[in-house]
Structures are given as structure tokens and as C-alpha cells.
Amino acid sequence: MLNLDLEGKNAIVTGGSMGIGSAIVLRLGEAGANVALNYRKHDTEAKALVNRLEGMGRRGLAVQADVAVFDDAQNMVDRVIKEFGGLDILVCNAGINRDAVIWKMSEDDWDSVMNINLKGYFNYIHAVAPIFKEVGSGKIINITSINGLRGKFGQTNYSASKGGIIALTKALAKELGRSNVNVNAVAPGLILTEMMEKIPDKFKQLAIDETVLNRLGVPENVADVVVFLCSDLARHITGEIVKVDGGQYI
């Protein structure tokens, strides 16, 4: 019988210490998976998540690693394989924004976003793809954004990186499909994370007005879709971009 049970599965979630990433970590744990997460700065939050996973009876692992550094990604994957005994799921989630109109955007603003949001995904996928091909199974979920589909004023770098993730997902699904690896992406609209809660109410209201459900999402809304895509229920879905935006993109 097909279900959402991920008992015994091993997962990596990049950028897993805060926001959408932390919700994904916990939802995967609740579904039965052991979860490793990387972090750069949020040591306390990452270790607290590991404690929560262990409280569920799962194995947890927090690794300080920069997703933009190729060797950091490979080293983390190697460590997870060694400590967990295998890997079944990769969720690429780590991302930043450095907003500015293009004529005011610095080279560093562009490069930082591309190196983390896009190259960071490549680094981890490059490390896990041979493993998934060898065992003949695996799930890769890439977190993108509706702004990668539509573009956003003041976010040429962010929109370009998220659009790149969408193209990456589709191409990767073709490359790994014959190895029984599912590759999909989730495209949130504005989600009320810790960072988003600090933006002025007028900007939140503009986003709410774009939706058809008249509300903003919470991280768990995204995490629930990720868990579904990691499950056997989604075994015949690949190369898809699933919007989680309350109709904001329509």
C-alpha cells in the first residue's frame, strides 16, 4: 500500500536550520526519515533541530558547510553516507536574496546570489547523482520560487537564480529518469518565515492581494508538498514545478 511513510529513509536538507528549511527537516522527520542539515551561521538552531529529530526517534546531523563551496558539499554527502549508511533524498533549499534594481546592483550582489542559490544546488546534486544512479533510486527536490517563473522588480539576480533552478530541475529529470530518480521543484510564493515577518505590513498586504486565497503561506505548507514528492505517492511525478502560493502566481 502506498503512503507517505519515509521510515528508514535518509535525507539531506540544505539551508535546513531556519525558515522553510527547518519546517522541511521536521516534516521529513515526522514522516520517518533521518535528516542531515547544513548551516553556516545558525549553530544553535541547527543543533536544536537535531535534538527534536532525536526526540522523534530519528537520527539527526547538523553540518557546518557553505553550499557555495564545492568541496563542502562533497564532504557533507560523504559524511552523511558514512554516518547514516546511505542516502535517499536530497532537498536543495539554501538561498539568499540581495535585492536591487539592475542599474544599482553590485557585482557581489549578483555573484553571491548565483553562487548560493544556483551553484549551491549544482554542488550537492553533483555529489549525490552518482550515488542515486548506482542504487537506482532517489528523490531530488529543489526549492525555487514563483519569481523564477514570472520575474520580480528589483530581483533580477534572485529571479534569474530561481529560474535557473527550474531549468536545472527539468534537465536533471531527463538525465536521471532512467535511473529511477525523481527530480521535482517546489515554487513558493511569499511565505511567512522569520525573515519575512520583519518586512513592513504594507508589502505583506500587497502579496496577500495577489493571492486568491487571501492569505500568505507558512513554511509547513511548503514542507508538506516536499514530503509528498519524497514519498511513493509521487513515484510517477518528475520534472514538475509545484507552486505553493495560494494562487499568487495566477
Backbone as a ProteinNet text record, in pm:
[ID]
protein_1_A
[PRIMARY]
MLNLDLEGKNAIVTGGSMGIGSAIVLRLGEAGANVALNYRKHDTEAKALVNRLEGMGRRGLAVQADVAVFDDAQNMVDRVIKEFGGLDILVCNAGINRDAVIWKMSEDDWDSVMNINLKGYFNYIHAVAPIFKEVGSGKIINITSINGLRGKFGQTNYSASKGGIIALTKALAKELGRSNVNVNAVAPGLILTEMMEKIPDKFKQLAIDETVLNRLGVPENVADVVVFLCSDLARHITGEIVKVDGGQYI
[TERTIARY]
85.3	0	88.5	58	137.2	96.8	195.3	164.5	278.1	267.2	366.8	478.7	484.1	581.3	721.8	812.3	952.2	1043.1	987.7	1062.5	1188.5	1302.7	1428.2	1497.6	1433.6	1496.5	1593.6	1696.1	1795.8	1793.9	1792.6	1775.2	1878.2	1908.6	1985.5	1896.2	1896.2	1826.2	1928	1953.1	2046.5	1973	2046.1	1982.6	1870.7	1895.2	1787.5	1767.3	1844.2	1837.4	1727.1	1675.4	1578.5	1467.7	1356.7	1253.1	1195.5	1180.9	1125	1209.3	1340.9	1429.3	1404.2	1387.2	1364.9	1231	1130.6	999.9	1012.1	1091.1	1112.4	1183.4	1286.1	1358.4	1262.3	1177.9	1087.2	979.8	925.7	823	880.7	1002.4	1066.4	1086.9	1129.1	1145.3	1014.4	908	776.1	728.9	772.1	733.8	821.7	927	1008	1151.4	1192	1327.1	1430.7	1551.8	1668.5	1714.1	1752.9	1778.2	1909.4	1990.2	2108.7	2081.7	2125.2	2106.3	2236.4	2254.7	2373.2	2333.6	2430.1	2408.9	2541.5	2532.5	2654.3	2674	2565.3	2575.8	2489.4	2378.4	2278.1	2304.1	2412.3	2455.4	2352.5	2304.9	2209.6	2081.1	2029.1	1904.5	1922.9	2037.9	2063.4	2070	2139.3	2151.7	2017.7	1936.1	1802.9	1716.7	1730.8	1655.9	1701.5	1831.8	1882.2	1823.2	1816.1	1756.6	1610.2	1537.5	1396.3	1381.9	1469.9	1467	1493.4	1591.8	1624.6	1511.5	1438	1321.4	1209.7	1209.5	1112.2	1158.6	1281.3	1336.9	1410.2	1440.9	1514.3	1660.8	1741	1879.5	1887.6	1961.6	1979.8	2127.2	2162.6	2301.7	2305.8	2376.5	2394.4	2539.4	2559.4	2694.4	2713.6	2818.9	2851.8	2920.4	2853.1	2904.2	2847.4	2928.7	2887.6	2844.1	2717	2667	2739.1	2793.3	2860.9	2999.9	3048.8	3183.5	3170.5	3223.9	3211.7	3256.9	3372.7	3426.5	3344.6	3285.7	3199.7	3081.6	3023.8	2909.1	2949.9	3058.3	3103.3	3138	3204	3241.5	3119.4	3018.3	2897.2	2826.8	2814	2749.3	2825.9	2958.3	3039.1	3016.3	3006.2	2985.7	2848.2	2747.1	2612.4	2607.7	2669.5	2673.1	2740.6	2849.6	2923.6	2842.8	2776	2707.4	2567	2497.9	2361.8	2359.6	2465.2	2469.5	2410.1	2367.7	2310.5	2239.3	2189.7	2118.6	2008.2	1889	1773	1711.2	1729.6	1658.3	1753.5	1748.1	1818.2	1717.8	1710.6	1628.3	1721.6	1731.5	1812.9	1724.5	1756.6	1671.2	1746.7	1875.6	1952	1945	1917.5	1910.4	1916.9	1956.5	1961.4	1902	1876.9	1841.3	1925.3	1960	2032.7	1964.6	1853.2	1764.5	1815.9	1801.4	1833.5	1792.1	1756	1734	1867.9	1863.7	1985.1	2091.8	2049.1	2148.1	2212	2159.4	2219.9	2277.7	2268.4	2313.7	2464.7	2532.2	2676.6	2708.5	2831.3	2875.1	2867.1	2900.4	2893	2749.4	2654.2	2512.6	2472	2516	2483.2	2552.7	2683.6	2760.1	2719.6	2692.5	2655.5	2527.1	2428.5	2300.7	2317.1	2390.6	2410.6	2491.1	2591.6	2676.9	2603.2	2514.3	2439.1	2313.1	2234.3	2102.6	2109.1	2210	2216	2336.5	2455.6	2573.3	2566.3	2507.8	2492.3	2409.4	2309.1	2228.2	2312	2385.8	2474.1	2570.8	2631.1	2732.3	2678.3	2559	2502.5	2448.9	2386.4	2334.9	2449.6	2557.4	2675.4	2728.3	2720.5	2770.8	2679	2546.8	2455	2415.8	2424.6	2377.3	2444.2	2575.1	2635.3	2584	2554.7	2503	2365.4	2278.7	2142.7	2144.4	2232.5	2242.8	2287.8	2380.2	2433	2327.5	2248	2147.4	2017.3	2001	1882.1	1757	1774.7	1659	1705.1	1609.5	1640.5	1538.3	1532.1	1442	1523.2	1510.5	1571.8	1461.1	1453.1	1353.7	1427.1	1403.1	1465.7	1364	1398.4	1309.8	1343	1247.6	1263.5	1169.5	1103.2	1014.8	925.2	806.3	722.6	790.9	885	955.9	1055.8	1085.8	1163.2	1078.8	947.4	854	810	793.6	735.3	832.2	943.7	1031.2	973.4	1059.9	1016.4	1099.5	1031.7	1101.1	1196.7	1320.2	1419.2	1486.2	1455.4	1513.4	1565	1636.6	1686.1	1779.3	1864.1	1955.6	1879.7	1790.7	1712.7	1623.2	1552.8	1464.3	1542	1659.4	1741.6	1789.8	1829	1876.2	1763.4	1645.8	1533	1480.4	1487.7	1454	1553.1	1680.5	1782	1754.7	1704.8	1670.7	1560	1463.7	1354.7	1408.1	1495.2	1554	1642.7	1718.5	1802	1717.8	1604.3	1515.9	1467.3	1424.8	1371.6	1480.4	1598.5	1708	1754.7	1763.7	1809.5	1711.3	1582.1	1481.5	1503.8	1542.2	1569.4	1695.7	1797.5	1924.2	1915.2	1834	1831	1708.5	1616.2	1491.4	1512.6	1605	1626.8	1692.8	1742	1796.7	1693.4	1566.6	1455.5	1469.8	1522.5	1537.5	1435.3	1354	1254.4	1314.9	1299.1	1351	1237.6	1202.7	1094.6	1133.2	1055	1080.1	951.2	966.9	854.4	878.5	777.2	789.3	695.1	744.1	658.4	634.1	521.6	502.2	562.6	510.6	562.1	518.7	616.3	594	638.2	560.1	588.8	696.3	818.9	933.1	975.9	1077	1127.6	1173.1	1235.6	1284.8	1170	1069.7	957.8	869.8	868.7	785.9	835.1	959.7	1016.7	987.9	932.8	907.6	783.6	774.1	660.2	526.3	425.1	292.7	237.5	271	216	264.5	387.9	439.9	378.2	353.2	282.1	142.7	77.1	-58.6	-60.8	40.2	48.6	55.1	132.1	141.6	9.8	-54.6	-184.6	-284.7	-282.5	-376.7	-354.4	-234.4	-206.7	-265.5	-287.4	-335.5	-485.5	-532.9	-677.6	-735.3	-648.9	-694.8	-692.6	-643	-640.9	-561.5	-448.3	-360.4	-221.8	-123.9	11	33.7	131.8	162.1	255.3	266.1	360.4	455.5	572.4	671.6	618.9	529.9	477	398.7	339.7	269.1	364.4	483.9	586.3	639.1	665.7	722.7	630.9	500.8	406.4	415.2	431.5	443.8	576	681.3	810.5	800.4	737.7	723.6	645	538.5	461.5	551	629.5	715.4	826.1	860	960	900.2	769.6	702	672.5	629.4	590.1	466.5	387.4	268.9	306	427.7	471.9	570.7	568.8	671.1	665.1	550.1	536.8	533.6	586.7	593.7	740.3	779.9	917.5	922.5	1016.7	1032.1	925.8	852.5	741.5	781.9	713.3	729.6	595.2	591.7	467.1	464	368.6	355.7	282.3	333.5	269.3	258.4	152.9	147.4	8.7	-88.3	-223.6	-282.6	-232.5	-282.1	-216.8	-104.6	-37.2	12	46.1	101.1	-5.6	-126.4	-233.1	-252.3
-120.1	0	124.7	217.4	338.9	438.2	504.5	603.4	703.8	792.8	896.9	853.1	726.2	675.9	680	752.4	759	688.1	594.4	521.4	458.6	488.5	430.8	504.3	606.9	685.8	787	820.7	917.6	1038.5	1157.4	1279.6	1384.8	1470.2	1592.3	1710	1811.8	1937.2	2049.9	2120.3	2232.5	2355.4	2437.6	2554.6	2514.3	2409.4	2349.3	2404.4	2504.4	2547	2647.7	2714.9	2822.6	2816.9	2883.5	2909.2	2785.4	2791	2678.5	2554	2570.6	2455.7	2380.5	2452.4	2385.2	2312.5	2371	2303.8	2174.8	2176.2	2055.7	1949.1	1988.6	1894.5	1824.5	1901.2	1842.6	1756.7	1801.3	1721.5	1588.3	1590.7	1465.8	1374.1	1430.8	1351.2	1291.7	1371.1	1322.5	1208.7	1211.5	1105.7	981.8	989.6	872.5	878	987.5	994	1039.5	994.5	1051.4	1169.7	1278.8	1401.4	1467.7	1500.5	1583	1719.7	1823.7	1958.8	2035.6	2127.4	2211.9	2350.3	2420.7	2558.4	2631.4	2765.1	2846.8	2919.3	2982.5	3067.7	3022.5	2958.5	2932.3	2799.6	2795.7	2675.8	2631.3	2726	2692.4	2633.5	2696.5	2649.9	2511.4	2490.9	2362.1	2249.8	2273.3	2170.4	2144.1	2248.7	2229.4	2139.8	2154.2	2068.1	1923.1	1903.5	1766.9	1705.9	1783.3	1733.7	1695.7	1776.7	1746.5	1619.4	1601.9	1479.1	1357.8	1367.6	1255.6	1227.4	1334.4	1315.7	1239.7	1240.6	1162.9	1019	989.8	858.2	849.4	965.1	968.4	1002.8	981.4	1027.1	1165.3	1254.2	1388.5	1423.1	1509.8	1550.1	1693.4	1780.8	1919.7	1938.7	1989.6	2005.6	2151.8	2212.6	2348.7	2339.1	2390.2	2379.8	2493.6	2547.3	2653.8	2589.3	2603.6	2537	2585	2704.7	2759.9	2701.4	2624.7	2565.8	2419.8	2388.7	2256.1	2146	2161.6	2057.4	2040.6	2150.5	2139.9	2047.6	2060.1	1976.2	1829.9	1801.7	1663.5	1604.3	1682.5	1633.2	1603.9	1688.6	1664.7	1538	1520.7	1399.9	1275.7	1279.8	1165.5	1134.9	1240.5	1219.9	1158.9	1206.1	1151.5	1004.3	970.7	830.6	744.8	794.8	720.4	703.3	811	806.8	746.5	769.4	717.1	582.6	553.4	426.6	432.2	549.5	563.5	696.1	723.8	849.2	822.9	873.8	852	981.3	1091.7	1215.8	1333.4	1421.4	1549.7	1661.1	1752.9	1872.9	1993	2056	2176.8	2297.6	2365.3	2472.8	2601.8	2592.9	2710.5	2822.2	2942.1	3054.9	3187.8	3291.9	3427.4	3523	3644.4	3749.8	3873.7	3945.3	4072.5	4166.3	4225.1	4295.6	4434.2	4465.6	4598.5	4598.5	4715.7	4724.2	4703.5	4656.7	4610.8	4719.4	4846.6	4952.5	4995.1	4942.8	4969.7	4843.7	4733.2	4606.2	4592.9	4554.5	4536.3	4398	4383.9	4252.5	4149.9	4190.9	4099.2	4057.2	4151.9	4117.3	4007.1	4019.1	3918.4	3785.6	3792.9	3669.7	3593.4	3663.6	3597	3517.1	3579.2	3510.7	3390.5	3406.7	3295.7	3182.7	3216.7	3113.7	3029.5	3090.6	3016.1	2954.3	3035	2989.6	2890.2	2900.2	2813.5	2719.3	2773.9	2686.8	2595.4	2646.1	2562.2	2438.1	2450.3	2334.5	2238.1	2292.9	2209.1	2130.6	2197.1	2131.4	2005.9	2015.2	1900	1794.9	1839.5	1743.4	1667	1736	1670.8	1562.2	1586.4	1489	1368.4	1388.8	1277.6	1200.9	1262.3	1196.7	1060.3	1048.6	916.1	810.7	853.1	760.8	711.2	803.3	765.6	678.8	710	629.4	487.6	474.8	342.7	254.6	312.5	232.1	221.7	306.6	300.5	358	457.3	524.6	653.4	738.7	862.3	969.1	1067.4	1181.8	1309.6	1399.9	1531.4	1635	1720.8	1827.3	1959.9	2046.9	2178.9	2285.9	2367.9	2477.9	2598.6	2641.4	2757.3	2867.3	2939.8	3049.6	3084.4	3136.6	3184.4	3299.5	3366.6	3474.4	3421.3	3293.7	3230.2	3201	3200.7	3181.1	3312.9	3416.8	3540.5	3658.4	3647.7	3763.4	3857.8	3937.1	4029.5	4156.4	4270.9	4400.2	4408.7	4449.9	4463.2	4333.8	4226.8	4095.6	4023.7	4094.3	4027.3	3911.9	3930.4	3822.8	3704.4	3733.2	3627.6	3555.8	3632.8	3572.6	3486.3	3535.5	3458.1	3328.2	3335	3213.7	3113.3	3160.6	3069.5	3015.9	3098.1	3047.6	2942.4	2962.5	2862.2	2729.9	2735.9	2613.5	2537.3	2610.2	2545	2471.6	2537.1	2472	2354.8	2373.4	2266.2	2144.2	2166.6	2057.8	1978	2046.7	1978.2	1898.9	1960	1889	1769.4	1788.8	1681.6	1564.7	1595.2	1488.5	1401	1460.6	1383.1	1299.6	1355.4	1284.2	1165.8	1178.7	1078	987.5	1016.1	939	790.1	751.6	609.8	538.2	615.5	555.7	553	577.4	574.4	682.1	796.7	909.1	1016.6	1055.5	1161.1	1295.6	1393.3	1527.9	1626.8	1699.4	1796.8	1924.5	2028.1	2155.3	2205.7	2280.2	2345.1	2495	2567.9	2712.9	2785.7	2827.4	2902.4	3044.9	3100.4	3243.8	3303.8	3416.9	3476.3	3391	3343.2	3256.4	3329.9	3318.9	3391.2	3319	3336.1	3287.3	3394.9	3362.5	3460.9	3588.3	3572.2	3687.5	3770.2	3702.9	3773.8	3845.9	3796.2	3859.8	4000.1	4029.8	4160.7	4265.9	4225.8	4324.1	4406.2	4528.9	4614.6	4552.5	4579.4	4522	4558	4676.6	4717.7	4626.6	4576.1	4486	4347	4305.1	4179.1	4186.8	4301.3	4316.7	4313.7	4370.4	4364.8	4219.9	4137.8	3997.2	3925.2	3955.7	3895.2	3929.6	4052.9	4097	4023.7	3972.1	3895.5	3755.2	3702.8	3565.6	3558.6	3437.1	3416.8	3360.1	3312.2	3260.2	3366.8	3485.3	3599.7	3571.9	3503.3	3478.8	3441.9	3457.5	3414.1	3273.7	3205.6	3071.3	3069.5	2954	2930.3	2819.6	2808.9	2710.8	2568.5	2531.1	2394.4	2364.2	2465.9	2443.8	2392.2	2448.4	2404.6	2266.8	2248.8	2122.7	2004.1	2023.6	1914.8	1866.9	1959.9	1922	1849.3	1894.5	1827.1	1682.1	1659.8	1522.8	1437.5	1491.6	1418.2	1378.6	1473.6	1445.5	1345.9	1332.5	1234	1095.4	1086	960.8	876.7	752.6	663.4	713.3	797.3	850.9	934.1	987.2	1073.2	1000.4	868.4	793	812.4	857.9	877.6	1026.8	1109.5	1253.8	1293.4	1354.9	1404.1	1519.4	1609.9	1726	1832.1	1826	1918.4	2032.3	2144.6	2260.6	2282.7	2257.7	2266.5	2400.1	2483.4	2613.6	2597.1	2662	2666.3	2813.9	2878	3025.1	3083.3	2996.8	3048	3116.3	3080.7	3143.7	3277.4	3306.3	3435.6	3453.2	3342.9	3349.8	3361.9	3321.9	3316	3452.6
0	0	0	-87.4	-97.6	10.6	69.5	172	182.2	278.6	299.1	393.9	425.9	522.2	462.7	529.8	487.6	588.4	660.8	763.2	704.1	767.7	724.3	612.4	556.1	451.5	513.1	437.7	481.5	389.6	449	371.4	408.1	310.4	331.9	295.2	380.2	351.7	363.1	254.2	261.5	314.4	387.8	448.6	542.4	619	697.3	836	876.3	1016.3	1045.1	940.5	962.2	856.4	887.2	788	723.3	589.5	515.3	536.3	538.6	556.6	684.9	794.7	923.1	924.5	859.6	850.3	770.1	663.2	583.2	665.5	739.8	825.7	920.4	987	1086	1021.6	908.7	841.1	791.8	739.2	697.2	816.9	929.7	1049.9	1097.1	1093.3	1133.5	1043.8	916.4	822.6	834.6	919	946	900.1	833.9	777.6	880.1	862.1	928.8	844.4	908.9	832.9	874.4	774.1	793	733	801.5	751.6	759.9	667.4	675.4	724.4	778.5	822.1	807.9	800.7	800	931.9	981.9	1100	1217.1	1188.7	1292.3	1362.8	1434.2	1505.2	1608.6	1689.4	1796.5	1739.6	1634.7	1573.7	1510.6	1444.7	1380.9	1484.1	1593.8	1697.1	1765.9	1778.7	1837.8	1748.5	1617.1	1525.2	1536.5	1549.4	1568	1694.8	1800.4	1924.8	1905	1827.8	1802.1	1718.6	1621	1541.2	1629.1	1715.2	1803	1900.8	1937.9	2023.4	1954.7	1820.4	1742.9	1720.5	1764.4	1738.7	1606.4	1545.4	1418.7	1445.8	1346.2	1353.3	1289.6	1353.5	1301.6	1296.6	1202.2	1188.7	1137.2	1208.3	1165.7	1124.6	1003.4	948.8	908	959.5	916.4	780.5	678.2	541.8	459.3	370.5	279.7	148.8	113.2	-7.8	-133.2	-129.2	-246.8	-267.3	-171.7	-180.4	-223.7	-339.4	-399.6	-304.4	-243.6	-155.8	-28.5	21.3	139.7	112.7	-6	-41.8	-49.2	-117.8	-131.2	4.6	88.5	221	306.6	295.7	373.8	327.3	196.5	144.3	188.1	179.3	223.2	371.3	452	595.6	624.3	553.4	573.3	534.6	422.5	380	486.7	542.4	644.2	771.8	816.7	946	937.2	825.6	810.6	738.4	662.2	590.1	451	407.3	273.7	260.9	141.2	115.2	14.2	43.3	-42.4	-95.3	-22.8	-52.2	-42.4	-140.1	-133.2	-154.5	-58.4	-73.2	-77	-193.2	-208.3	-177.3	-69.3	-20.3	8.2	37.2	81.3	-22.3	25.2	-66.8	6.6	-68.8	-14.7	-117.8	-75.1	-170.7	-140.9	-245.5	-238.5	-336.5	-293.8	-385.5	-423.9	-550.9	-604.4	-751	-802.6	-947.2	-1016.5	-1140.1	-1206.1	-1215.8	-1234.6	-1250.3	-1117.9	-1008	-877.4	-813.7	-882.9	-828.5	-845.5	-738.3	-746.3	-801.9	-846.1	-893.4	-781.7	-660.7	-546.7	-518	-533.4	-516	-613	-736.4	-838.4	-807.7	-785.2	-766.7	-641.4	-532.9	-408.2	-424.4	-488.7	-508.8	-601.7	-709.3	-802.4	-738.8	-661.6	-602.5	-499.8	-425.3	-323.3	-382.3	-452.5	-498.5	-613.3	-698.1	-816	-811.4	-794.9	-787.4	-664.7	-555.4	-437.2	-464.9	-551.5	-588.8	-672.1	-769	-850.1	-762.9	-664.3	-582.4	-514.1	-455.8	-385.2	-481.4	-589.8	-687.4	-751.5	-781.7	-839.5	-746.9	-616.7	-519.6	-503.6	-512.9	-486.5	-612.1	-729.6	-851.5	-874.6	-859.6	-880.6	-782.4	-660	-558.4	-598.4	-638.1	-677.8	-803.8	-898.2	-1019.8	-987.4	-895.7	-861.9	-796.6	-705.4	-635.3	-713.9	-815.7	-899.7	-837.2	-750.7	-690.5	-623.9	-592.2	-522.3	-551.3	-462.9	-478.3	-463	-559.2	-550.3	-560.3	-459.6	-456.3	-449.7	-545.3	-550	-512.7	-415.4	-377.9	-464.5	-544	-630	-580.4	-668.7	-628.9	-746.9	-716.8	-827.3	-901	-835	-903.8	-1006.3	-1000.2	-1105.8	-1227.8	-1209.8	-1320.3	-1383.1	-1300.1	-1350.6	-1350.1	-1277.8	-1259	-1155.4	-1093.4	-988.9	-996.5	-997.2	-999.6	-881.1	-907.2	-801.1	-761.8	-836.9	-802.6	-927.6	-1012.7	-1133.4	-1099	-999.5	-960.2	-900	-806.4	-741	-841.9	-925.5	-1025	-1122.9	-1165.3	-1258.3	-1193.7	-1067.4	-999.8	-983.3	-949.1	-929.2	-1062	-1167.1	-1299.5	-1345.1	-1310.2	-1341.4	-1272.3	-1149.5	-1076.5	-1148.3	-1203.1	-1276.5	-1398.7	-1475.7	-1592.6	-1550.6	-1442.3	-1389	-1354.4	-1290.2	-1249.4	-1369.2	-1472.8	-1590.8	-1662.9	-1679.2	-1746.3	-1664.4	-1532.6	-1444.6	-1442.8	-1448.1	-1452.8	-1575.8	-1687.7	-1808.5	-1793.1	-1729.4	-1714.8	-1618.5	-1512.8	-1407.5	-1412.3	-1502.3	-1506	-1526.6	-1614.2	-1641.2	-1524.5	-1429.1	-1306.1	-1195.1	-1231.3	-1135.5	-1027.4	-1067.5	-975.1	-1013.6	-917.7	-939.5	-903.3	-992	-969.4	-990.6	-885.6	-893.2	-819	-841.1	-773.2	-710.3	-602.8	-535.5	-541.6	-587.4	-606.9	-511.6	-395.9	-303.3	-351.4	-306.4	-311.9	-185.5	-141.3	-17.9	100.9	174.5	289.8	415.9	520.2	644.7	726.2	685.8	762.8	861.9	942.1	1037.5	966	850.9	776.4	719.1	665.4	602.9	704.9	827.3	929.9	964.2	926.8	957.2	850.2	735.6	630.7	666.5	616.9	651.1	611.8	691.5	667.8	530.8	480.6	350.9	238.3	250.3	148.3	162.3	285.6	304.9	244.3	263	211.8	59.2	-3.2	-149.4	-196.8	-126.1	-162.3	-137.1	-24.4	5.3	-104	-149.3	-253.4	-385.1	-407.2	-528.8	-522.4	-401.1	-387.7	-413.2	-438.3	-449.2	-319.9	-230.5	-101.5	7.1	-28.5	63.4	190.5	172.4	286.5	235.6	323.3	292.6	348.2	291.1	336	455.9	517.5	627.2	582.5	644.6	598.8	589.7	679	677.4	549.4	487.2	360.6	253.2	251.4	155.7	194.9	322.4	370.5	342	353.9	327.8	183.3	89.9	-51	-75	-9.8	-22.2	23.5	137.6	187.8	89	33.2	-68.4	-185.8	-235.9	-351.3	-318.5	-190.7	-147.6	-127.8	-130.3	-96.5	-220.6	-196.5	-305.5	-379	-314	-380.1	-502	-503.7	-614.7	-705.5	-705.7	-777.8	-928.8	-981.5	-1126.4	-1162.9	-1073.8	-1098.2	-1105.9	-1215.2	-1226.5	-1326.6	-1303.4	-1390.2	-1370.4	-1260.7	-1237.1	-1144.5	-1161.3	-1074.8	-1004.3	-875	-798.8	-724.9	-758.8	-692.6	-559.5	-457.6	-325.4	-289.8	-338.7	-336.1	-312.4	-277.6	-255.6	-377.7	-496.2	-618.5	-649.1	-585.6	-605.7	-748.3	-813.2	-948.7	-1056.4	-1026.1	-1129.1	-1195.2
[MASK]
++++++++++++++++++++++++++++++++++++++++++++++++++++++++++++++++++++++++++++++++++++++++++++++++++++++++++++++++++++++++++++++++++++++++++++++++++++++++++++++++++++++++++++++++++++++++++++++++++++++++++++++++++++++++++++++++++++++++++++++++++++++++++

